Amino acid sequence: MGEVEFRIGEAHFLAFGLLTSRKSFIICTSIIGAYLAFVLAVIYLAGGTETLWCIAGFAAFLITMMCLQRFSSLPRLLRGAYCEDAYLKEPNRISYDGEGFTSAFASGQSRRRWVDMVKWDEDASVFVVFQNRMLGYLFPKDQVPEAVIAELRGHLIASGLPHRGKPRK
């Protein structure tokens, strides 16, 4: 059985929000970007009509708005949500074993089994174990040793989640 204590900071919560929205952002911008490329190719080959230029401009506008939302609006919303949630700021003590983990805060505790987690993901800042598609347990990589994260990852893989970011079937 292992144990680790940490505190989730605003930067960790921001990294979590950007991590959870990464896949949809990439898919949407890729689809609209491909559409924009197609329209620009048609304009180049057939000569640009006013309608085609308007369609291309609208696609470029959508991509710009999605980027502004991801890199400006979303971080602002996440910072606000972090400030409003006292629970997130409490010190968190995680104890874990082969069956699952217990998260203990000053305000309470919860026990989760590895087999009930739906996916795991990570980036350079956080390791996240998801209890559903949008809610997860954050493990800040600057406070949780890499050996502990490797153990958690190993338990998740053993429970049937072999790939990062892929939901349980």
N, C-alpha and C positions, 0 to 999 in steps of 0.2 A: 504494500500500500504506500502511495506517495502523497505528498501534501505540498501545497504552494500557496503563498499569500500575495495579493496584488491589489492595486487600485486602478480602476478604469478612468483614464483622463479624457478630456475633450478631444484630443488628437486621435485617441484610440476609437472613440465613438464615431468620429468623422471617417476614419479609415474603414470601419465596419459598414457605414452607410454607402460609401463609394464602392466597397467590395460587393455588397448585395445588389447594387444597381449596374455593375460593370457589364454583365452579360446582355441585359436588355439594351443598354446604351450602344454596345458594339453591334448588335443585330440591327437595331433601328437605323443607326447612322450608315451601316453597310448597305442596307436596302435602299435608303434614300440616296446615298452616294452613287450606287449603281444606276438608279433611275436617272440621276442628274447626268452621269456619264453617257447614258443612252440618249437622252435628250440632246446633249451637246454634240454627240456623234451625228444624230439626225440633222441638227442645225448645220453642221459642217458639210455633210454630204448633200443635203437637199437645199441648202440656202436657208438662211434664218428668216422665218416669218415672225411677225410681232407676237403671235400666239405662242409659238415655240419658245421665244425668248422670255415670255411671261411665265411659262411652265418651268423653264430652267431657273429663273429668278426665284420662283416660289420654292423649288426644291432646295436651292442654296439657302434661302431664308429659313426653311425648316431645320436644316443641318446647323445653322448658326444658333437658332433658338434652343435646340437640344444641347448644344455645347454650353451655351450660357446657363441653361438650367442645371446641367451636371456640375459645372465648375464654379458657378456663382450662387444660384438660388439654393440648390441642395445643401451645400456646406452651411449656408446661413440658417436654413431650417434645422439641420442637424445640431448646430451649436445651440440654437434656441431650445430644442428638445432636451439636450444634455443639461442645460441650465435649469430646466423645470423638473428634472427627475433626481430627487435626493438619493434614491436607492442606488443609482448608478455610481454615485460618488463614494459610497461606503466601502471600506476595506473588505475584500472578498477572500475567504480561505476555501480553497478547493482541496478535497481529499479524494483520491481516486484509487480504483483497483480494477481487476479484470471484468467485473460486472457493470461498473458505472462510476459515477462521481457524485459527490455531495458538495453543494455550494452553500457556504455558511456566511451570512452577513449579520450585522448587529440587529437588523430587523426581522431575521428569520433564516430558514434554510430550506433547501429542496434537494431531493435525490433523483437523479436521472440514470437510466440504464443506457449503455452503449447501443443496444439493439433498438431502442426507441428513437434514437437520433436519426434525422432524415438525410443529413449530409454534413460535410466539413469543407472548409475553404481557408485560405490564408493568403496574405501578401507580406510585404516586408515589415509591416507594423503589427499585425494581429493574426492570431490563429483563432478561428471561430468554429464552434460546434453548434449546428443548427438543430433546434427542436421542431421547427417547421420552416417553411420557405423564407420567412421574414424575421423570425426571432432566433437569436443565437446567444451562446455563452462566449464572451470575448476573453481571450487570453493575450494580454499585451506582451509582445515579444521582447520588449526592453526590460520587463520585470520577471518574466517566466523563463527559466533556463531552457536552452534548446534541447537538453536531454529530457526534460519533462514534456515538452511539446512532441518530441519523437515518441515518447511512451504513449501519450494520448492518441497520436496519429496511429500508432500500432494497434491500440485497443479498437479504434474505429475501423481500421482495415480488417481486423480479425472478426468484427461484428457484421461484416458484409458491406462495408463502404470502402472499396479498394481505391477509388479515384477521387481526387479533390474536386469539389464543385459539382459532383454528379449525385443526384438524389437517389435514395434507396428505391429499389424496384419493388 
